[in-house]
Amino acid sequence: MLRPNQRRVIFLDFDGCLHQHKAIAGARPPLTAAQIKAGWPETFQHLRILEKLLAGHTDIAVVVSSAWRLYLEDEVLCELLQPISQWFAGSIKKGQRDEEIRAWLDRHPVDDF
């Protein structure tokens, strides 16, 4: 959930951003966070970099726009993003990514994204 002080948003994709596309090769949803971490240990290898970039920026929220949102509930996404969970504000709905980002922005007043 977006907190009142979070006026900037990062719409976050996973594959190709937090890890290489091949890091999750062969996975078939639904999976738990523990199954993903154990079976595909190269996933989220760049998450600590994002954590360092976010440090000290309490006005930023992270909203998942990754296709992973189609297969995993917000609770599982938050668990996967544990190092940055304090910035996690949920995911966009399960429709077309661009339309859902626009709809999210219509519902949440932010200054920058």
Buried (B, 14 or more C-beta within 10 A) or exposed (E): EBEEEBBEBBBBBBBEEBBBEEBBEEBEEEBEBEEBBEEBEEBBEBBEEBBEEBEEEEBBBBBBBBEBBEBBEBEBBBBBBBBBEEBBBBBBBEEEBEEBBEBBBEEBEBEEB
